Amino acid sequence: MEFSTVFIISNIMLLLSSASAKTASPPSLSPTPAPAPAPDFVNLTELLSVAGPFHTFLGYLESTKVIDTFQNQANNTEEGITIFVPKDTAFSSVKKSALSKLTSDQIKQVILFHALPHFYSLADFTKLSETSSTPTFAGGDYTLNFTDNSGTVLISSGWSRTKVSSAVHSTDPVAIYQVDKVLLPEAIFGTDIPPAPAPAPTPDVAPAADSPTEHSADSKASSPSSNLDGSSSHKLLISFGIWANLVLASFAVLVLF
């Protein structure tokens, strides 16, 4: 009897301790996801300094402070940026007066004209070619027209035409493409696209030699013998006329006497 009572009490104590242990255990929590890594900072000055050479375009970016606008768009927005960069040789082909006569504000607009406020991969230009015009950082009437010609991206600014020759950097949010010519906006330079250079003059071709028949005919016509024949015939006719008149006069005298 005493053993049964002790056994019952011990079981009751064991049940109470297990119940309290369950109540005191903290609830299980699901692990929180790790924060997404921040995108790498894109240094446009470093990119353009290494690639290229794009020294002339980079110089304009820095002198006009447009580099700050592009840098902010690349790293502090979700849209990203697309930049068309002419090589140094492209600026060499532009007449010096075309850029030297521009004001500082116009130069700034020309540089802003070389970028789109959105990241576009090469595949995206197929859709852009279906639109009439694409706005640039210069805003307003400063738009570009794109044409996808069997994978070759052609760009028209209304005054100059060029193509995308290579991709310098194309990782979201920054795309940098090399172009063959400086993009000159129609809003500044007008619609009179300069004509293509005239073809080189063809060398003068010596005239073909006269045919033997023509040469012989001309030589006969101008030869001294032909002239002599003509003059002799003329003299004979005159002499014949004089003698004919003398004969008639003599005959008339004889008739009278």
C-alpha positions in Angstrom: 0.0 0.0 0.0 2.7 2.5 0.8 4.6 1.5 -2.3 1.6 2.2 -4.5 1.1 5.6 -2.9 4.7 6.6 -3.5 4.5 5.3 -7.1 1.4 7.4 -7.8 2.9 10.5 -6.3 6.1 10.1 -8.3 4.2 9.8 -11.5 2.2 12.9 -10.7 5.4 14.9 -10.0 6.9 13.6 -13.3 3.9 14.7 -15.3 3.9 18.2 -13.7 7.6 18.7 -14.4 7.2 17.7 -18.1 4.2 20.1 -18.5 6.1 23.0 -17.0 9.1 22.3 -19.2 6.8 22.4 -22.3 5.3 25.7 -21.2 8.7 27.3 -20.5 10.3 26.3 -23.9 10.4 29.3 -26.3 8.5 29.1 -29.6 10.6 28.2 -32.7 11.2 31.2 -35.1 11.9 31.0 -38.8 15.3 32.4 -39.8 15.2 35.9 -41.4 16.6 36.1 -45.0 20.0 37.8 -45.5 19.8 41.3 -46.9 20.5 41.6 -50.7 24.0 42.8 -51.5 24.2 46.4 -52.5 25.1 46.9 -56.3 28.6 47.8 -57.0 29.4 51.4 -57.5 30.0 52.2 -61.2 32.8 54.7 -61.8 32.1 56.1 -65.3 35.4 58.1 -65.3 37.4 55.0 -64.7 35.5 53.0 -67.4 36.0 55.6 -70.0 39.6 56.2 -69.1 40.5 52.5 -69.5 38.5 51.9 -72.7 38.5 53.9 -75.9 40.4 56.1 -76.4 37.6 58.4 -75.3 39.7 61.2 -73.9 37.9 64.0 -75.9 34.4 62.9 -74.8 35.6 62.4 -71.2 37.1 65.9 -71.3 33.7 67.4 -72.4 31.9 65.3 -69.7 34.1 66.8 -67.0 34.3 70.4 -68.2 30.4 70.6 -68.5 29.8 68.7 -65.2 27.6 66.3 -67.1 29.7 63.5 -65.6 27.9 64.2 -62.3 24.5 63.8 -63.9 25.4 60.5 -65.6 27.1 59.2 -62.4 24.0 59.9 -60.3 21.7 58.2 -62.8 24.0 55.2 -63.0 24.2 54.5 -59.2 21.2 56.2 -57.6 18.3 55.3 -59.8 16.5 52.1 -60.8 16.3 53.1 -64.5 20.1 53.0 -65.2 21.7 54.8 -68.1 22.8 54.1 -71.7 25.7 56.2 -73.1 26.9 56.5 -76.7 30.6 57.4 -76.7 32.4 58.6 -79.8 36.1 57.8 -80.2 38.7 60.6 -80.4 38.9 60.1 -84.1 35.2 60.8 -84.4 35.8 64.3 -83.0 38.8 64.8 -85.3 36.5 64.3 -88.3 34.1 67.1 -87.2 34.9 70.6 -88.4 36.5 72.7 -85.7 34.0 75.5 -86.4 31.1 73.2 -85.8 31.8 72.9 -82.1 34.0 76.0 -81.4 31.1 78.3 -82.4 28.7 76.8 -79.8 28.0 78.3 -76.5 28.8 76.5 -73.2 25.1 75.6 -72.8 25.0 74.2 -76.3 28.1 72.1 -75.7 26.4 70.8 -72.6 23.3 69.9 -74.6 25.4 68.1 -77.2 27.0 65.9 -74.5 23.7 65.2 -72.8 22.4 64.2 -76.2 24.7 61.2 -76.1 22.8 59.4 -73.3 19.4 57.8 -72.6 17.9 57.8 -69.1 17.4 54.1 -69.1 19.5 50.9 -69.4 19.2 49.3 -72.8 20.9 46.1 -73.9 21.7 45.5 -77.5 18.6 43.3 -77.9 16.4 46.2 -76.6 17.2 48.3 -79.7 14.9 46.1 -81.8 12.0 47.5 -79.8 13.4 51.1 -79.9 13.5 50.8 -83.7 9.8 50.5 -83.8 9.2 53.9 -82.1 9.4 57.2 -84.0 11.9 58.8 -81.6 13.6 58.2 -78.2 14.2 61.0 -75.7 17.7 61.7 -74.5 19.1 63.4 -71.4 19.0 66.7 -73.2 15.2 66.6 -73.2 12.7 68.4 -75.4 13.4 68.1 -79.1 16.7 66.3 -78.5 15.6 62.8 -79.6 17.3 59.9 -81.4 16.0 57.5 -84.0 17.1 53.9 -84.0 17.1 51.3 -86.7 18.0 47.6 -86.3 19.6 46.4 -89.6 20.1 42.7 -89.2 21.7 43.2 -85.7 23.5 46.4 -86.6 22.2 49.3 -84.6 22.0 52.5 -86.6 21.4 55.9 -85.0 20.1 59.1 -86.6 20.2 62.4 -84.8 18.5 64.3 -87.6 21.8 65.9 -88.6 24.3 63.0 -88.4 24.0 59.3 -88.9 26.2 56.6 -87.3 26.2 53.1 -86.0 27.0 51.2 -82.8 30.4 49.7 -83.5 31.0 47.9 -80.2 29.8 47.4 -76.6 32.2 48.9 -74.1 30.2 48.0 -71.0 26.7 46.4 -70.9 25.8 45.3 -67.4 22.7 46.6 -65.7 22.4 49.5 -64.7 25.1 50.9 -67.1 25.4 50.4 -70.8 28.2 52.1 -72.8 28.4 51.8 -76.6 31.0 53.1 -79.0 29.8 55.0 -82.0 31.6 56.0 -85.2 30.5 59.6 -85.3 29.7 62.5 -82.9 25.9 62.8 -82.5 25.0 66.3 -83.5 21.4 67.3 -82.6 19.1 68.7 -85.2 17.8 71.2 -82.5 21.2 73.0 -82.7 22.6 72.2 -86.2 19.4 72.3 -88.2 18.1 69.9 -90.8 20.7 70.6 -93.5 22.7 67.4 -93.4 26.1 68.0 -95.1 26.3 66.4 -98.5 28.5 63.4 -99.0 32.0 64.3 -100.4 32.1 64.5 -104.2 33.8 61.6 -105.9 37.3 62.0 -107.2 37.5 63.3 -110.8 38.0 60.7 -113.4 41.3 61.2 -115.4 40.9 62.7 -118.9 40.8 60.1 -121.6 42.6 60.9 -124.9 40.2 61.0 -127.9 40.4 58.0 -130.2 42.5 58.4 -133.3 40.7 59.3 -136.5 39.9 56.4 -138.8 42.1 56.0 -141.8 39.2 56.7 -144.1 38.3 60.0 -142.5 42.0 61.0 -142.3 42.5 60.3 -146.0 39.4 62.2 -147.0 40.4 65.2 -144.9 44.0 65.0 -146.3 42.7 65.0 -149.9 40.4 67.9 -149.2 43.2 70.0 -147.8 46.0 68.7 -150.0 47.8 71.3 -152.4 47.1 69.1 -155.4 43.4 69.3 -155.0 43.6 73.1 -154.6 45.7 73.3 -157.8 43.2 71.2 -159.7 40.4 73.5 -158.7 42.3 76.7 -159.6 43.4 75.3 -163.0 39.9 74.4 -164.0 38.7 77.9 -163.1 41.5 79.5 -165.3 40.6 77.3 -168.2 37.0 78.4 -168.1 38.0 82.0 -168.0 40.4 81.5 -171.0 37.7 79.7 -173.0 35.3 82.6 -172.4 37.8 85.2 -173.6 38.6 83.3 -176.8 34.9 82.7 -177.4 34.3 86.5 -177.2 37.1 87.3 -179.6 35.9 84.8 -182.2 32.4 86.2 -182.0 33.7 89.8 -182.4 35.8 88.8 -185.4 32.8 87.1 -187.0 30.7 90.2 -186.5 33.3 92.4 -188.2 33.5 90.1 -191.2 29.7 90.1 -191.5 29.6 94.0 -191.5 32.2 94.3 -194.2 
